[in-house]
């Protein structure tokens, strides 16, 4: 039996420590996934917490034939989409403004690692251009690019998370990369 499934079964029986193990195992990955959408530490933290609250609340609906991590990413994805829909009804913060905000120093984000100042400045500009280009993508493309390149999921896992055929995932990743190249043309 998969270790995650063992803890899921124990959590279904009401064992909060078993679910705490699952939180510890996946919280950083889920946070980083969500952070790619909002680029706001506090917002990402809230959505991450909501992801785990919902997972605990609905643990009884988890189907043992699935991977727990894929199920968890599906919950996070749905919460991100809901939050993006809410945000589209109110003012949004451009990426340049979001980057001016205080960066997390707790190691939860891949965005704020500093070494050689000159090399880091060039990397920073390239990364900023890439992040701005990703922000321009429609959500359907942003979702698959983030899962593939930031979370390292296979196309099959992405297919399961976004609940669409594998062929559609492949097409969306291809189109997203094409759009990114168009956005980045002349910037990098």
N, C-alpha and C positions, 0 to 999 in steps of 0.2 A: 504494500500500500504506500502511495506517495505520502511523504511527510506532511505536506500541506493538508491532504485529505484527512489524515489522522487528527490534526488540530481542528479542522473544520467539524469533524464528527464530535469531538470533545466540546467545541464551542456550541454546537447544536444542543448538547445536553446541558448547557448552561455554564460551562467552565469558562469563566472570564479570563483566566490566566492563559488558556489555550488561544483565545482570540488575541490576547496581548502579544503572544509570540508572533502571530500573523501580522499584527500592526508593526512590530519592530522589524520584521523581515521586509515589509513592503512600503513602509511610510516614506522612505527617501525616494524610491523610484516613482511612487505615485505623486509625491510633491513635485519632483522635477518635471514630470509629464505635465502636470497642471501649470507649473510655473512658465512653461513654454507658451502657454496661451495668454496669460495675464501679465507676466513680467512684474508682478507686484507680490512681494513677499507675504504680506498680511492676507491679501485676497486668496493667494494660493494656499496658505495655511488653513484658512477657513474652509475652502473647498475640499482640501485633503481631509480635514476632520469630518466634514459632512460625508465624504466617501466612506470612511470607516464606520461612521455611525449607521449609515444605511446598510452597509455590508453586515454589521452585527444584527441590525433589526430584521434583515431579510435573509439571514444565513440559512434559514429553513428552505428557501427557494433555490439554493445552489444545487445544481445537478452534478452528481459525483463523476460523470463522464467528462466534464470540462476541467480545464486547469483553473485553479483558484485565482492565479494572477490575471488570467484573461478576463475572468468574471469581474474582478476588482477594477481592472482598467475600463471595462464596459461601464461600470457605475461612474467612475471618474469622468469618462468621456461624456456621458449623458448629463452629468452635473455641469461640465464645462459648456456644453451646448446651451443648456438652460441659462447659465450665467451670461453667456455671450448674447443670447436673445434679450435678456433683461438689460444688458449694457447698451444694446443698440437702440433702446428706447430712451436712454439718458446720454449725457455727454461722456465721451471716451477720452482717454489720455493717450496722446501719440507716444510712440516708442522713445523718441528723443527725450520727452519729459519723464517717462518712466525710468530711463537710465540715469537721470539726475538724482533720483531718490536714493536713499541710503541702501547699500547693498548688504545682503546677509553675510555675516562672518562665521556662520555655524557650519559651513561645509555642505550646505544643502543645495547650492546652486553651482552649476558648471561655469557660470558666466563671469565670475569674479576671482580668477586666479592670476596673480601677478608675479613676474620674474624679471627678465631683462627689460628695463623701461622702454628702450627703442623698439625692440622686437614686439613687446607687448602693445605698444602704441599702434604699430602696423596691424597686428592681429586684432586689436580692439576695433580699428576702423573697418577691417574686413568683416569682423563679426557683426559690427553694428549694421553694415550694409546688408549682410545676409539676414539678420534679424528683421530689419526693416522690410526686406523683400518677402520674408516669410509672413510678416504681418499683413502684407498686401494680398496674400493668397486668400481665396474664398475658404471658408471653414472646412468644406469637404476635402480640399487639398491640404490645408494646414494640418488637419487631423492625421492623415496617413503619412505625411512627411515627418511629423513629430514622432509618431510611433515607430517609424522605420529608422530614422537617423539619430534621434535623441534617446529613444528607449531601446533601440537595437532589436526590435521584434521582427520576426520573419513575416513574409507576406501572408502565410497561412494564419499566423496569430493575429495579424492586423485584420484579416478577413473576419475572424471570429469576434474581435472586439467591436468593429464597426458594423458587424452584422450585414455583410454584403458578399457577393461572390468573389472568389479569388481573382478572376479575370478583371472585375471592376476595380479591385484594389491595384492591380498592376497598371491598369490604364490611368488611374488617378495619380499614382506615383509618377508615372512617365509624364503626364500633363503638368503636374506640379513642378517637376524638375525643369521642364521646358519653360514654364512661366517664370520660375526663379532665374533662369539664364537670361530671359528677356529683361527682367527687372534689373539684373545685375550688369547687363551689358553697358560697359562704359564706367561702371562704379568701382570695379575691382581690377 
